[in-house]
Amino acid sequence: MDQTVYEVNFDGLVGPTHNYAGLSAGNLASMAHGQTVSHPKEAALQGLRKMKLLHDMGLKQGVIPPQERPDLEALRGSGFGGSDADILKEAQKKDPHLLAACWSASSMWAANAATVSPSADTADAKVHFTAANLRSLPHRAIEPPATARFLRAIFPDESAFVHHPPVHDPDEGAANHTRLCQSHSGPGVELFVYGKEASDSSRTEYPRYPARQAKEASAAVARAHGLAPERTVFARQSPEAIHAGVFHNDVIAVGNENVLLYHEGAFGDGSGVLGALKEGFARVADTDLAPIRIDPGRLFLAEAVETYLFNSQLITLPEGGMCIVAPSECGENEKTRAILDEMVQEENPIQSVRYVDIRQSMKNGGGPACLRLRVVLTESELEKVHTPVLLTETLYAGLVRWVERRYRDRLAPGDLADPSLAEESRAALDDLTQILKLGPIYRFQQ
């Protein structure tokens, strides 16, 4: 009997130590807002309201908890010792950059948590997860052990879910991965986008910012997931896009079912990539791929990065048709609003646009798509998910109360040496594990 299939968005909850340290080279928003005051409570509530919007639209929505911060084990591993207060004080004095990395709330961007392939695509008909190693940036490279632990807690049933360890080469997860299909219930074409190959180490075509995703990492994930080669496409980012601040492909392209919305400057060989996608798509679909290309004459690469048009969520609505969930910055920009207004009037599956205010995330370089990990699940697979993390009216209200009670209104750079902030964060996370019924997933609880 055919099963209903859902695409579930699992959003990262913004953690209580959300701050602006400017740690992400190549992420222009992060760099621009470094060392400014952040507003953790506002950030978390904005993220929750976005989740609630999708829930109210009839989509399945889940949450992924924040990671424990500060990561005192990372600081101890770097030679700092004594009490928690001693460690924070000495780190601020001797290595403030490392201290900021260990406070980072960047796990909120769940698109970097892992790469996920649904059971319709894999050789063993199970859902496969590979936690991203995030090796390119120190503040994110400390995330994978907790990420893997959380994913196993949320997707625990080995009869349905397979969890792979991080691969060797630099991997940034689903932010560089897109799945195209006729419908979520059938097989798809999986697109992996990379910025470099292992042999590129001495090349200088990226003069300003580093390329983060390695082709070898993408290939390793595809092999581990048992993907059919004829339905797997590898595409290289254009150096110009990376130079303009496109640190992940989801900053310049977004796909859903048969639609690929992308900027002409996204790929090194745009026509070749599109040809390979169409060829693979023809193997899995009775309909045609519907690419929507935005030309540089309509939107410069710099404008795409500034507004995060392509970091919108492109979703299929339960009643049919698609909706773009775009950052409010796109509605305030004359060019991007005109593009979106025209898009919904044209002959394509996109029928509506919803704007969301996630400015606290946007200031750190993460739009709507950065905040979520997409997981396609059959009805029986969904039943095997740890249910308390799936959003309901009750859970939403409980999480709002939790944030309002536990989060600070503002966080300044100097607050990262405050040991009471660490205590507050642990107390908040301890409460959260009870709300989500996840058990002792944090080191301080074990």
BELRA-V387953 format. One record per helix or strand of 2 or more residues. SS is the DSSP state (H for helix, E for strand). FROM is the first residue (numbers start at 0). TO is the last residue. If there is no record, write none. Layout:
ss = <SS & SS>
from = <FROM & FROM>
to = <TO & TO>
//
This chain:
ss = <E & H & H & E & H & H & H & H & H & E & E & H & H & E & H & E & E & H & H & H & E & H & H & E & E & H & E & H & H & E & E & H & H & E & H & E & H & H & H & H & H & H>
from = <4 & 27 & 39 & 60 & 71 & 83 & 95 & 105 & 109 & 113 & 126 & 137 & 143 & 160 & 172 & 176 & 187 & 197 & 214 & 228 & 231 & 238 & 248 & 252 & 258 & 269 & 289 & 300 & 308 & 312 & 321 & 327 & 333 & 349 & 358 & 371 & 378 & 386 & 392 & 412 & 418 & 442>
to = <11 & 31 & 55 & 63 & 75 & 93 & 102 & 107 & 111 & 116 & 130 & 140 & 153 & 163 & 175 & 180 & 193 & 199 & 223 & 230 & 236 & 242 & 250 & 255 & 262 & 281 & 293 & 306 & 310 & 315 & 326 & 331 & 344 & 355 & 361 & 377 & 382 & 388 & 405 & 416 & 434 & 444>
//
